[in-house]
Amino acid sequence: MIPRADGPHARCGCGSSTHPEIAVAIREAVAAAELPLGGPGITADLAIVFVSASYAEGIRPALESLADLVPATTVLGTTAEGVLSGGEEFERGPAVAVWLACLPGGWLEAVSLEYVQTPDGGMFAGWPEQLDGEWPSNATLLLLADPFSFPVDAFIKRMEEEHPGVPIVGGMASGGATPGSNTLVVGTRTYDSGAVGVVVGGAIRIRPVVSQGCRPIGRPMVITKAEENLIVELGGRPALERLREVYGELDTADRLLVRSSLHVGRAATEYRDTFRRGDFLVRNVVGADPESGVIAVGDLVRTGQTVQFHVRDAASADDDLRSLLAAPSATRPVGAIVFTCNGRGLRLFDAPSHDARCVQECLGPLPAAGFFAQGEIGPIANRTFLHGFTASIAVFEPAEETGG
C-alpha cells in the first residue's frame, strides 16, 4: 500500500510541464506537484489535472490512464484551451498542470453527472449513493462541465432546490470546439460529455472568489418596465434615456468604454439598502433601439429589479480581482483552483499571466492551478451563476485556523 500524507495540516502542491509528449508532461508535472507533499510515494486525497488541447489526438489515451499516473484517491481532469500553474499561464502550445492536495479530515465525494431526457422531463443522473444523505454544512461542489452537453443553468437551479446554500465553483471545458471533443476525467473513467466534480467539506472549506472584471458607472436604478431580456424603462423613463444621462456625466475614457464594453449589472439580491462591489450579476448589453429607448441585455430581466450600468477594461478587471482577493479571511489559504475566461489572458491584458500572478501576489505564495474556461461558475451574493469574462477561484482553506 502506498503511504498517504497523513498529518495535522492540509497542504497542496502544483506543477506544470510543456513537454511535447503528453505522458511525459503529466509525469513531470506530477513530480513537481509532489515535492511540497513530501516527494514520491505519497498518496494525495485530491488531484486535479488540466491538459491543453494542443496535445490533440494524444489526449484521450493519456487521460484514460491518468489515475495510474497521478497518486491520489480522487482524480479529476479536463481538457482546456490553455492552463495555468503557480504564477504562469500557458495560453498556447502543449502544457499540463497538476494540482495535488492532502486534506486531513476533509470530506470528499467525487461525482460524474449526465443530463438525460425522460418522459417526465430532463434529469441529472449519476449522483453516488454516498451523497443521498446530508452533506456537510460547509460543502461546496467543484465542477468541470462539458459546454455542449451539460445545461449548467438548469443544473444550478436544480441544486438550489435540492441542496440550497451549497455553492458551485468551476468551469466549462474549453479543449474542443465541437460536441464530443472535450475529455473529462473522474477516477479511472473518462467522458466526452456531462460533468465531473467533487463535493468538498469537513475540515476543509472552499472560499469562492468571483471577479467579473467590471466597475459600475452612474447609480443603481430600478427597472419599472421589462419584457424578457429587454429593459424598457428605468425609474419610469426610457432605459436608453437613462443611459444617455449616465453617459453625459462620464469622462472621455469612460465614454469610449461605454461604446465598446457596456454591461448591465442586476442585483443578485434585492435585500440590500446599499449595493457594493460583487453585489451585481454582470451581463452584456447586446443592443439598443434609439426609437423606443429599449436596451437589450444577455439575460432575462423583470420589473422591480435593481440594475446599474458597468464597463469593463483591463484596468477595471485588475482592480476588481485584486480587491476581491484582498478581502479578509479568518483562515490562511493552502491552495487554489482558478477558472479564468478564455477571453481574459492576453486577449484582455497587456502582460502575460495576469490572473495567475494576481493570485500569487494577493494570496501567495500558493499552490494554484487552473485553466482558461468557456464559461465560469461561481456565486454572487451567495447565489451561483454561470458567467463569462470572469475569474472564478476556489480558495482552499482549513475550516478552522490552526495557527502555527
C-alpha positions in Angstrom: 0.0 0.0 0.0 1.3 3.5 -0.9 1.5 5.7 2.2 -0.8 8.6 2.5 0.3 12.1 3.6 -1.4 11.9 6.9 -0.8 14.8 9.3 -2.4 17.6 11.2 -2.3 20.2 8.4 -3.8 20.5 4.9 -1.2 21.1 2.2 -1.1 21.3 -1.5 1.3 21.3 -4.4 1.2 22.1 -8.1 3.4 21.5 -11.0 3.4 22.0 -14.8 5.2 20.8 -17.9 5.3 21.9 -21.5 6.9 18.7 -22.8 5.6 17.9 -26.2 4.8 14.3 -25.2 1.7 14.3 -23.0 2.6 11.2 -20.9 6.0 12.7 -20.1 4.4 16.1 -19.4 2.0 14.5 -16.9 4.8 12.7 -15.1 6.9 15.8 -14.9 4.0 17.9 -13.6 3.2 15.2 -11.0 6.8 15.1 -9.8 6.8 18.9 -9.3 3.5 18.8 -7.5 4.6 16.0 -5.2 7.6 17.9 -3.8 5.7 20.1 -1.3 3.8 17.0 -0.1 7.0 15.0 0.8 8.0 13.7 -2.6 7.2 10.4 -4.4 5.5 7.7 -2.5 2.7 9.9 -1.0 -0.9 9.5 -2.0 -2.8 12.8 -2.1 -6.5 13.0 -1.2 -7.4 15.0 -4.3 -5.7 15.6 -7.7 -7.0 18.0 -10.4 -5.3 17.9 -13.8 -5.7 20.3 -16.7 -4.4 19.4 -20.2 -4.1 21.8 -23.1 -5.8 21.0 -26.3 -2.5 21.3 -28.2 -1.8 17.6 -27.5 -4.7 16.8 -29.9 -5.2 13.1 -30.6 -2.8 12.1 -27.7 -5.1 13.5 -25.1 -7.8 10.8 -24.8 -5.3 7.8 -24.5 -3.3 9.6 -21.9 -6.3 10.7 -19.8 -7.7 7.2 -19.9 -4.7 6.1 -17.8 -4.5 9.3 -15.7 -5.4 7.6 -12.5 -2.4 5.3 -12.9 -0.1 8.3 -13.4 -1.4 10.5 -10.6 -1.0 9.4 -6.9 -4.4 10.4 -5.4 -7.5 8.9 -4.0 -9.8 11.2 -6.0 -8.7 12.3 -9.5 -10.4 14.9 -11.7 -9.3 16.3 -15.0 -10.3 18.2 -18.1 -9.1 19.4 -21.5 -8.6 23.1 -21.9 -7.6 25.8 -24.4 -4.9 26.8 -22.0 -3.8 26.1 -18.4 -2.2 27.8 -15.5 0.1 26.7 -12.7 1.6 28.8 -10.0 2.2 32.2 -11.4 2.3 31.2 -15.0 -0.4 30.9 -17.7 0.2 28.8 -20.8 -2.3 30.1 -23.3 -0.8 28.4 -26.4 1.1 25.2 -27.1 1.3 22.0 -25.1 1.1 22.2 -21.3 -0.1 20.2 -18.4 -0.9 21.5 -14.9 -1.3 19.1 -12.0 -2.6 20.1 -8.5 -2.4 17.8 -5.5 -3.9 18.2 -2.1 -3.6 16.4 1.2 -6.7 17.3 3.2 -6.7 15.6 6.6 -10.3 15.5 7.9 -11.6 16.7 4.6 -14.9 15.3 3.3 -14.6 14.5 -0.4 -17.0 12.7 -2.7 -16.5 12.6 -6.5 -19.4 12.8 -8.9 -19.9 12.1 -12.6 -23.1 13.5 -14.0 -25.1 13.2 -17.2 -28.1 15.2 -18.4 -30.8 12.8 -19.7 -34.3 13.3 -21.0 -37.1 11.2 -19.5 -40.9 11.1 -20.1 -41.1 13.4 -17.1 -38.5 15.9 -18.4 -34.8 16.3 -18.0 -32.9 15.0 -15.1 -29.3 14.8 -13.9 -28.2 11.3 -13.4 -25.1 9.8 -11.8 -25.2 11.1 -8.2 -23.5 8.5 -6.0 -25.4 6.9 -3.1 -22.9 8.5 -0.7 -24.5 11.9 -1.5 -28.1 10.7 -0.8 -27.8 11.7 2.8 -26.9 15.0 4.5 -24.0 17.0 3.1 -21.5 18.8 5.4 -22.7 22.3 6.4 -19.7 23.8 4.7 -20.0 21.8 1.5 -19.0 23.2 -1.9 -19.3 21.5 -5.3 -16.2 21.9 -7.5 -17.5 21.2 -11.1 -15.9 20.6 -14.5 -18.5 20.5 -17.3 -18.8 20.0 -21.0 -20.4 23.1 -22.6 -22.1 21.1 -25.4 -24.0 18.5 -23.3 -24.4 19.8 -19.8 -27.0 22.6 -19.2 -25.3 24.4 -16.3 -28.1 26.9 -15.7 -30.7 24.1 -15.3 -28.3 22.2 -13.0 -27.7 25.3 -10.8 -31.5 25.7 -10.5 -31.8 22.0 -9.5 -29.0 22.3 -7.0 -30.8 25.3 -5.4 -33.9 23.2 -5.0 -32.2 20.0 -3.7 -29.2 21.5 -1.9 -29.9 25.1 -1.1 -27.0 27.1 0.1 -24.3 24.9 -1.5 -22.1 27.0 -3.7 -20.7 25.7 -7.0 -17.4 26.7 -8.3 -16.0 25.5 -11.6 -15.6 26.0 -15.3 -16.7 24.7 -18.7 -14.2 22.6 -20.6 -12.6 24.5 -23.5 -10.4 21.9 -25.2 -12.7 21.2 -28.0 -14.9 23.3 -30.4 -17.4 20.6 -31.2 -19.6 18.1 -29.3 -17.6 15.2 -28.1 -14.3 16.9 -28.5 -13.6 17.5 -24.8 -12.4 14.9 -22.3 -13.5 14.8 -18.7 -11.9 12.5 -16.1 -13.0 11.3 -12.7 -11.1 8.4 -11.2 -10.5 5.7 -13.8 -13.3 6.9 -16.1 -13.2 9.3 -19.0 -16.2 11.0 -20.6 -16.8 13.2 -23.7 -20.0 14.7 -22.3 -21.7 15.6 -19.0 -19.8 16.9 -16.0 -17.4 15.7 -13.3 -16.7 17.1 -9.9 -16.1 16.7 -6.2 -18.1 17.8 -3.2 -15.7 19.2 -0.6 -16.4 19.8 3.1 -15.5 18.7 6.6 -12.1 20.0 7.9 -11.5 21.9 4.6 -13.7 24.5 3.0 -13.7 26.3 -0.3 -13.9 30.1 -0.3 -15.3 31.3 -3.7 -13.8 34.4 -5.2 -15.7 35.6 -8.3 -14.3 38.6 -10.2 -16.5 39.8 -13.1 -13.9 42.4 -14.0 -16.2 45.3 -14.2 -16.8 48.6 -12.4 -20.1 50.5 -12.0 -20.9 53.8 -13.7 -23.8 56.0 -12.7 -26.0 54.9 -9.9 -28.3 52.0 -9.2 -31.8 52.2 -10.8 -35.0 50.2 -10.6 -36.5 48.6 -13.7 -40.0 49.9 -14.0 -40.9 48.1 -17.2 -39.3 45.0 -18.8 -40.1 42.3 -21.3 -38.0 39.1 -21.2 -34.4 40.4 -21.9 -35.5 43.9 -22.7 -35.2 46.8 -20.2 -37.9 49.1 -21.4 -37.9 51.7 -18.6 -35.6 52.7 -15.7 -37.1 54.8 -13.0 -40.2 55.5 -15.1 -38.3 56.7 -18.1 -37.0 55.0 -21.3 -33.9 53.0 -20.5 -31.8 54.5 -23.3 -32.6 57.9 -22.0 -31.3 57.0 -18.6 -28.1 55.6 -20.2 -27.6 58.9 -22.0 -27.8 60.7 -18.7 -25.1 58.5 -17.3 -23.0 58.9 -20.4 -23.2 62.7 -20.1 -21.6 62.6 -16.7 -18.6 60.5 -17.7 -15.1 61.5 -18.7 -13.8 60.8 -22.2 -12.1 57.5 -21.3 -15.3 56.0 -19.8 -17.4 57.3 -22.7 -15.2 55.2 -25.0 -15.7 52.2 -22.8 -19.5 52.7 -22.9 -19.3 52.5 -26.7 -17.1 49.3 -26.7 -17.7 47.5 -23.5 -21.0 48.3 -21.9 -22.7 45.9 -19.4 -25.6 45.9 -17.1 -25.3 44.5 -13.5 -28.5 43.3 -11.9 -28.6 43.0 -8.1 -28.1 39.3 -7.2 -30.4 40.0 -4.2 -32.8 42.9 -3.6 -32.5 42.6 0.2 -29.9 45.4 0.5 -30.2 49.1 1.3 -26.9 49.8 -0.5 -25.0 47.9 -3.1 -21.3 47.3 -3.3 -18.7 45.5 -5.5 -19.7 42.0 -6.0 -23.4 42.5 -5.4 -24.3 42.7 -9.1 -24.5 39.9 -11.7 -23.0 41.4 -14.8 -24.4 40.7 -18.2 -23.6 42.1 -21.7 -25.6 44.8 -23.3 -26.5 43.2 -26.7 -28.3 46.1 -28.3 -30.5 49.2 -28.1 -33.3 50.8 -30.1 -33.0 54.6 -30.4 -36.6 55.0 -31.4 -38.2 53.0 -28.5 -35.4 53.6 -26.0 -35.3 49.9 -25.1 -32.0 48.3 -24.1 -31.5 44.5 -24.7 -29.2 42.5 -22.3 -27.9 39.0 -22.3 -30.2 37.7 -19.6 -33.8 37.8 -18.5 -34.8 40.8 -16.5 -38.0 41.8 -14.7 -39.8 44.8 -13.3 -38.6 45.7 -9.8 -35.0 44.6 -10.2 -32.2 47.0 -9.3 -29.6 47.4 -12.0 -26.6 49.5 -12.6 -24.5 50.1 -15.8 -21.0 48.8 -15.8 -17.9 48.9 -18.0 -15.0 46.5 -18.4 -11.4 47.0 -19.4 -8.0 45.6 -18.3 -7.6 48.2 -15.5 -11.1 47.5 -14.0 -10.5 43.8 -14.3 -7.2 44.1 -12.5 -8.7 46.3 -9.7 -11.7 44.0 -9.3 -9.7 40.8 -8.9 -7.2 42.3 -6.6 -9.9 43.9 -4.4 -11.8 40.6 -4.0 -8.7 38.6 -3.3 -7.6 41.0 -0.7 -10.9 40.5 1.3 -10.1 39.4 4.8 -10.5 35.7 5.7 -10.4 34.0 9.1 -8.1 31.3 7.8 -5.0 31.1 5.7 -5.4 29.5 2.2 -3.5 26.3 1.4 -4.2 26.2 -2.3 -6.5 27.4 -5.1 -8.1 26.3 -8.4 -8.6 29.1 -10.9 -11.2 29.1 -13.6 -10.5 32.1 -15.8 -12.3 33.0 -19.0 -10.6 32.3 -22.3 -11.5 35.9 -23.2 -9.1 37.1 -20.5 -5.3 36.4 -20.6 -3.5 38.2 -23.4 -6.9 38.8 -25.1 -7.6 41.4 -22.3 -4.3 42.2 -20.5 -1.1 43.6 -22.0 1.1 41.4 -19.8 1.1 37.6 -19.7 -0.1 35.5 -16.8 -2.2 38.3 -15.2 -4.7 36.3 -13.2 -2.2 33.7 -12.1 0.2 36.4 -10.9 -2.6 38.2 -9.1 -3.4 35.1 -7.1 0.2 34.7 -6.1 0.7 38.4 -5.2 -2.6 38.6 -3.2 -2.7 35.2 -1.6 0.7 33.6 -2.1 3.0 32.0 -2.5 0.3 29.5 -3.0 -0.1 26.2 -5.0 -2.6 27.2 -7.6 -3.6 25.6 -10.9 -6.4 26.2 -13.4 -7.5 26.6 -16.9 -9.0 29.0 -19.4 -12.7 28.1 -19.5 -15.5 28.5 -21.9 -17.7 29.7 -19.1 -17.1 30.1 -15.4 -19.3 29.1 -12.5 -19.4 30.8 -9.1 -21.6 32.5 -6.6 -22.5 36.2 -6.5 -24.1 37.3 -3.2 -24.5 33.7 -2.2 -26.2 32.5 -5.4 -24.4 30.5 -8.0 -24.4 31.7 -11.7 -22.7 30.8 -15.0 -20.5 33.7 -16.1 -18.4 34.9 -19.0 -15.2 37.1 -18.9 -14.9 36.2 -15.2 -12.2 34.7 -13.0 -13.9 32.3 -10.6 -11.5 31.0 -8.0 -11.8 28.2 -5.4 -9.6 29.0 -2.5 -9.0 26.0 -0.3 -8.8 26.8 3.5 -8.9 24.9 6.7 -12.4 25.1 8.2 -10.8 26.4 11.4 -7.5 28.2 11.8 -4.9 26.0 13.5 -2.2 28.6 14.0 1.5 27.8 13.7 
